Amino acid sequence: VVAFMNSRVGQYLDDHPFIALSLLMFIAVSAIPVAFFLIFVVTTAVMACIGAIVMEGVVIAIGGIALLCVLCGLGAVSLGVSGVLSISYIALSTLVNYWCSSR
């Protein structure tokens, strides 16, 4: 405080008390909106981080469910195709054996 009061700005404010009081009031009053702004910034940053984590979890969950559905569908299709191929193989081999044994 002593170093500030010995500076040119401190001596000027000492000679002009109205300006000093106005500056003090401005700093005191501007602290409230600045504090609200900083609280808003910190809250927004925290919520963005939490939101990103939550959204990442939601996206991963939806992707996992979609992958599970696709894999189940592929499994059903592969079972169906293998069943059709097995039945076709058995039927064709039976017919070929029947035709060859009848000659």
N, C-alpha and C positions, 0 to 999 in steps of 0.2 A: 504494500500500500504506500509506503514511504517513497519507494522508487517511482511508483506511478504518479504520486502527487508532486514529485520534483521534476517530472517530465513536462514538456511543453503542453501536452494535452491536459494533464492534471492541473497545471497552473491556469490554463484557459478556463477549465470547468470551475476552478476555485474562484475565479473572477466573475463568472457568469452562473450564479446558482440556479436560475430558472432553466437554463439549458441543461445543467447537471441533473436537476430534478426531472426534466422531461426525458433525458436519456435513461435515467434510472427507472422511471415509470415504463418507458418503452421496453426496456430489457425485462422488467418484471412481468409486464402484461404479455409480451411476446413469448414468454416461456411456456405459457399455457397452450397456445396453438402448436408450438413446436413440439411440446411433449405429446399432445394428442396425435400429431403427425407421426412422430417416432413410434408411438404405441401402435398406430395403424400400420406402419411399415413392418414392424416386427410381427404383429399379428398376421398380416397378409403373407409374409414370408413363411411363418410357421404353418399357416393353413395351406399354403401352396405345397410345402414339403409333405405335410400329412395327406393332402389331396392327391399328390403325385404317387405317394406310397399306396394309398387306398385305390386309386385308379389303376395302378400297376397290378395290384392284387386282383381287382375286378377283371381286368383284361386277361390276366393269366388264367383266372378261373374260367372265364368264358371260352378262352382258347382251349383249355384242357377239356372242358365239356364238349366243345365242337370236335376236338380230336378224338375223344372217346366215342362220340356218335359215328364219326367217319370210320373209325376202326371196327366198330361193331357192325356197321353196314358192310364193310369190306369182308369181314368174317362171315356174315350171312351169305353174301354173294359167292364167296369162295366155297362155302359148304354146299350151296345150291349147284354151282357149276361142277364141283367134284362129284356130287350125287348124280347129276345128269350124265356126266362122263362115265361114271362107274356103271350106271344102269345101261347106258349105251354099249359099253364094252362087254358087259355080261350078255346082253341081248344079241349083239353081233357075234360074239364068240359061240354062243349057243346055236345061233342060226348056221354059222359056218360049220360047226361040228355036226349038226343035223344034216346039212347038205352033203358034207364029205362022207359021212357014215352011210348015207342012203345009196351011194354009188357003189 
